[in-house]
């Protein structure tokens, strides 16, 4: 049985990265992060072998400009 995904947290950029947003999500396989630039979904990064904290760190790194897919 496949469970519906749900959002755990959202991160927003500011200053030069104010157009970035990242959603930390979870489904039955684990955690993943949706990376947005403006309204456009740039990437879905699956982090199924990692913890929620790892996914949150990835989201934060994207919105502050460390992670640039």
TAUR-V639419 format. One record per backbone hydrogen bond with DSSP energy under -1.0 kcal/mol. NH is the residue of the N-H (numbers start at 0). CO is the residue of the C=O. Records with the same first field share a line. If there is no record, write none. Layout:
# TAUR-V639419
NH = CO ; CO
This chain:
# TAUR-V639419
5 = 25
7 = 23
8 = 23
10 = 21
12 = 19
16 = 13
17 = 14
19 = 16
20 = 35
21 = 10
22 = 33
23 = 8
24 = 31
25 = 5
26 = 29
31 = 24
32 = 44
33 = 22
34 = 42
35 = 20
36 = 39
37 = 18
39 = 36
41 = 34
42 = 34
44 = 32
46 = 30
49 = 46
54 = 50
55 = 51
56 = 52
57 = 53
58 = 54
59 = 55
60 = 56
61 = 57
62 = 58
63 = 59
64 = 61
65 = 60
66 = 60
